[in-house]
Amino acid sequence: MKTYKYSELSESELRELVQRNVDPANEIRTIVEEIIANVRKHGDNALLEYAYKFDKVELQKLYLDKDELAELASTLQTEQKAALETAYNNIRKFHSAQLKAEDKIETMPGVTCWREARAIERVGLYIPGGSAVLPSTLLMLGIPAQIAGCKEIVVCSPPQKSGKVNAFIAYVAQLLGVEKIYLAGGAQAVAAMAYGTKTIPAVDKIFGPGNQFVTKAKTIIQSTTTCAIDMPAGPSEVLIIADETSNPEFIAADLLAQAEHGADSQSILVATSRVIIDSAIDAMERQLPVLPRAEIAGKAIENSYAVLVNDLKQAMAFSNLYAPEHLILATENWQQITGDIVNAGSIFLGNLTPESVGDYASGTNHTLPTSAYARAYSGVSVDSFVKKITFQHITPDGIKNIGPSVEILAELEGLHAHKNAVSVRLEKNK
């Protein structure tokens, strides 16, 4: 892991350092556009071909039904089901508090305005299943969709070598009341949910993380169809801020936890002490070899780096520029800098709060903006699954109070029909 000294980097060098997941030659875009066009034209047949090409499985059909999911779920051990249920309950408890009715506001006498939430009718959930199978993502997406009241929840996940999905995903589907999972992955799954096929319904909004191909497919779909997306959530990342109160063993474990997601993940350490950096790197070298996904994690660490800063304020300045998906304040002094956080997806405070708890069971959502999109996007919540519709009601007194102002504003904009829509009402309500 290479180490940079913050004070020696120019502004342009800093901005170059925080760049990631770029596709300068548009190679990924070209591949993804071909996949989208093929799925749009050939539908199910294209999905079956891609399952054979990418997932190395010859499917007879593109979904698992309720009975097949129940059979898979029945293979789980009691403690495994209990762990998933703990996560389900905590996530549901946290997200249930997000669905709140807003007050009606009388902006002036007789003029009342308010907003009401309406669930998005049909949503698509993409659950990755490549190098790691993520039942936790189905919990993170399915629960807020359930709370929001979405009428139809379409779930796509890549088939395993068995031609089915992981038993953990099947059990989560049972917890959520999802009776069918579609066997499609990658950009082709995104295309199927956007355009619809004979088997997979088209949806109004697509959710879920994925690799650069999934992310590119989502961004293309959003700009070329009426189907919306949650955010451009690509390869995962963590940034850890550390000082002399940090525990190097904990830091190493957290860096590796993020790195094992994929070779294109990033684990960034920003520390006020070179001793802490060196100690964390040494600890990583001890912890890495025993990990089952050591090869993947090792590649990610090669693409990661450390930054030596003068103090926590400087560390936070770098973090805000990087805009991490996950931000760990691995310091006893975290209260000093939380007010300076501007850009981050989800934050973990203190030495005893690993990012893993947010990934699985604390209750917060782990579907978060990556690749610096935390500068403009929030993580998934119940709000992501609803539309906020505005209402207004005008009484006879209200039209008298607000009408003259609207007439003047409409006239100065040259929109006389707008003015007239008010004038005829004022004339009738003299």
N, C-alpha and C positions, 0 to 999 in steps of 0.2 A: 504494500500500500504506500503510494507516494505521499509525501508531506509537503505542503506549501505554507509559506509564511505570509499571512494576510497583509502585513504592512509593506511587503515587497512587491505586491501585485498591483498593476495599474488598473484603472477602471475597466478598460477593454479586456484585460486579462482575466479579471474577475467575472465579467459577463460571459466570456468564452468558457471559463471553468464550470459555470453552472448550467451550461447548455447540455441537453441530453435527448436521446431518441429522435434525432433528426434523420430526414430521408432526402439528402441533398440532390441525389440523382433521380428522385421519384421512382426508384425501383420497386418499393413496396406499393406505392399507389398504382403503378402499372399492373402488378400482379392482382391486387385487390379489385381493380376495376374490371379485369377479365373475369374474376370469380363472380362478381355481382352480376355482370351481364349474362353469364352462363346460367346462373340460378334464375334470373328473371325470365330467361327464354325457355329453359328446359325444366325448371321446377324440381320435382322430386327426383327425377333421373339424374340431374346434376348433383344433388345432395348424396345420392347413393354412390355415384362415382367418386366424389370427394371423400366419402367415408372409407372407401377402398384405398384411395390414393394416399390420404393423410393419416388416417387412423388404423390402416391395415386390417380392416374388418369388412366382410361382405355381409351387408344387412339384407334381411328379407322384408323388413318394414322399418319405418322411420320413427317409431314411438314405442314406449312401454306403457301398458295400460294399468289400471288400478290393481288388478290381481297380480300382475307381474311385479309391480312395485312392492306389494304386500309380501310376496314371497321373498324378495330380496331383503326387505326390512326385517323379516323374521329371523335372519341369520345373525343379527347383532346380539352381543352380550348385554346383560342387564346393566352393567356399569357404563357401557357405551351409550345406551339409550338414556340413562340418567344424566350423563354429561351433556348430551344434546338437549335434553329437556331443561337443564339448568341454564344453558345458553339461550334457549328459546324464551324462557320466562324472564330473564334479565333484559334481553333485547326488547321483548314486548312491553315490559314495564317502562323502560326508558322512552320508547317511541310512542306509547299511548299518551304520554303527557304532552306530546306535540300537537295533538288534534284539539284545538280550542276554538270556540266560537268567538268572533270579534264583536265588539260593541258597535251599536248604531250611533253615528255621530250627526248631530244637528249642526251643520256648518253655519247656518243663519236661520232665523225663525221661519219655519215652514219648509226648510230644505234639509232632508235627511239622506245620508249616504252610508253605505256599509258594504262589507264583502262577505261572501259565503263560499265555502269550499265545496267543490264537486269532484268526485273521483274520476280519474282518467279511466275510460271504460275498459279498454283492452291493452294490457301491458305485456311486454316481452322481457323475460329475465334470462340473461346469458350466464351460465355457470361454467367456468373454465374446468377442463378435465384433462389437460395435457400431461406435463411432468408431475403435477400435483392435483389431486381431486379435492374440491373445496365445498363440502356441505355447508360450511359456515357462511359462504356467500349466498347460498339459497336462503338461509335464515335471515341474513342481512337485507335481502331484497324482498323476500316473500312476506316477512312480518309487516313492514310498513305498507306494502301493497294491500295486505289483508286488513290492516287497521283503517287505511284510507277508504276501503270499500270498493276496490276495483272489481268490476263484474267478471272479467276473465283474465286469468293469469297464465300466460304461455311460457313454458320453461323449455329452454334448449340447452343441452349439454353433450359434449362429444362422447361417442360410444367407446367403451373400453374394449380390450381384445376379445372379451366374451360376447360382445355385441350388446351389452347392457350398460347400466350405470353403476357406480359404486353403491353398496348397500347403505352407506351413511346418507347419501343423497336421497335414496328411496325412503328412508325413515323420516327425514326432514320433510319430504313431500307429504307424507302421512300427517305429520304435525300441522302442516299448513292447509291440509285439505286439497292438495293438488293431486288430481287423479290421472294425469298423463304427463310424461316427460318425452320430449322430442329428441331424437338422437342425431344431433347436428352440432358441429363445432366450428370455430374459426370465423373468418369473413363470410363463409357460406351460410352460417346460422344467422348472422346479422342480416344478410340479404334476404333470406327466407322470411324472417319476421317482418322485414320492411315491406316486401312486395307480396308475400303470401305464396303458398304453393297449394297443390291439391290436398296435401296432408297438413301443412303448418299454416295456421291462420295469420293474416297480416295484423299488425298491432299498431297502436297509436304512439307508443313511446318504448324505446329499448333501453334496458338497464344492464349493467354488469361490466366488470373489468375484463382485461384480456391482454394478449401480446400486442405488438405493434400492428399486426395485420387486422386484428379485431378493432383496435383503436382507429386505424385508418378507414376501415369499413364504416364504422359509426359516423365519422366526420363526413365521409362522402355521402352516406345515406341522408344525413341531416341537411346537406346542402342541395340534394337532388330530389327529395321526396317530401311529403307532408308528415313523415314519421319523425318524431323528435327523439333525442337521446338524453341520457342523464348528464353525461360529461365525457370528455375524452380521457378515459382512465386507462393508461397504458402500464408498462412495467413498473413494479413496486419500488419504493424507495424509503429510506429513513435518514434523518439527520440527527445526530446526538451532540448536544452541548455539554461539555464536561469541564470540571475544574479540580482543584486539589481535594475536594470533598467527595469526589466520585470514586466508584469501585471499578477498577480496570477489568476484573473478571465479568462483572455485570455488563459493562460496555461491550466487551468482546462477544458475549453471548447474544446481545441485542443486534450487533452488526451482522453476525452470522445468521441470526434468525431471519433477517430481511434478505440476506444474500441467497439463502436457499430457495427463495421463490423462483429464481431463474437467473441465467447467466447475464441477462441484460438488466437485472436489478442493480440499484446503487445503494451503498452503505457509506455515509459520510460522517466523519468524526471531526468536530470543531472543539478544540480544547485550549485552555489558557496555559497549559504546561506541556512541554515536550516529554517530560517524564511520564505523564499520563498517557500521551500518545504512544510512546515506546512500550509502556507496560500493557496497554490494551492490545497492541499488535502482537506482543509476545504471548499474551493470553489467547488470542485468536489462533496463533500457530499451534498452541497446545490443544485447543478445543476442536479445531477443524478436522483433523484426521479421523476422529471417532464418529463423525456425522455420516449417516447413510447417504446424504446428498452432498458429500464433501466436494465432489468434482464440480457440481453446479455452483455451489457456494464459493469455491475457490476462484472460478472464472469471474463471478460477480465482484469479488474482493479485488481482483486484478484491475477492474474497471472503476474502482472506488478510490477514495483518497481521504487524507486528513488535512486539516487547516489549523495552523498554530496562530492564535490570536493573543492580544495583550490582556483582554479582560472580557467579562461576560457581555458587556454592552457591544463590544466589537463582534463577539460571537453572534449576538442576535442580529446585528446589521448584516452579517453574511447569511444567516438563516433566512432573513426576510428577502434577500436577493435570490437565494436558491428556491424559496417557496416550497418546502418539502411536503410530501404526502403525510408522513409521520414525523413528528418532532418530539424527541425525548430530552427533557431538561434533567440530565443525570447529575444533579447537584443539590446539596442541602439548601442552597440559596436561591431556589427557583422563584420564590416570591418576589425577588428583586427585579426580575426581568419579564414576568408574564405580561405586564402592562405594555411592554415594547413589542409584543408579537403582533405582526400585521398579516403575514402570509403563511398559512399552514393548514393542512387538512384536518389532523387530529393530534392532540397534544397529550403527553404523558409526563407527569410531574413527580420528580424525586427519584431516589435510587431504588425504590421498591415497586415501581410501576413500569413493568416491561410492556413493550408494544404488543406482545402476544395476547395480553388480556383484552385489549381492544379488538384484536383480530377475531376473538372467539366468544367471550362471555361476559365482559363487564356491563354491556348494554349499549354502548355507542356503536355507530355503524362503521364498518371497515371499507365500504365502497367510497373511495375518496379521490380527489383530483390529484393527478401526478404530472410530471413533466412541466412543473412551474404553473400549471393551471390553477393552483391554489391562490394565485394572485387575483383570480376572478370568479372561481367556482367554490361552492360548498360541497360537503359530502352528502350522500343520499340520506334523506329523512322522509317522514310522512308527507311533508310539503312537496317532495319530488313526484309524488303519485297523485296529486290533486291540482286542480286549477282554481285560482281565486277569482271569482266573478264579482264584479262591482254592481251594486244596486243604487238607485236613487229614487226618492219619491218627493213630489212637490205638491204642497197644499195651495188653496186659493191665496192665502197670505204669502206663501213662499214664492209664487210666481210674481206677485207684486213686488216683493223684496229683491228678488234676483233678476227679474226680467229686464229692467232698464240697463243694467250693466251688460247683460248678454247682447242686447240690441246694439249698444255702442261698440262692443268688441267685434260683433259680426259685421257691422258696417265698415269699421276701419280696416277689416280684412277683405272687404269687397264681396262678402257672401250674404247677399240680400235675402235669399231664401231662408238662410239660417235666422236672420233677423225677423223675417215674417212669421216663422214658426212660433216665435215668442209673442210678436205683436198681436196676432189673431187671438191668442189666449188672454192677453192683457185687455183687449177690447171686450171680450166676452165676460171678463171678471171684474169690470169696473164697479 
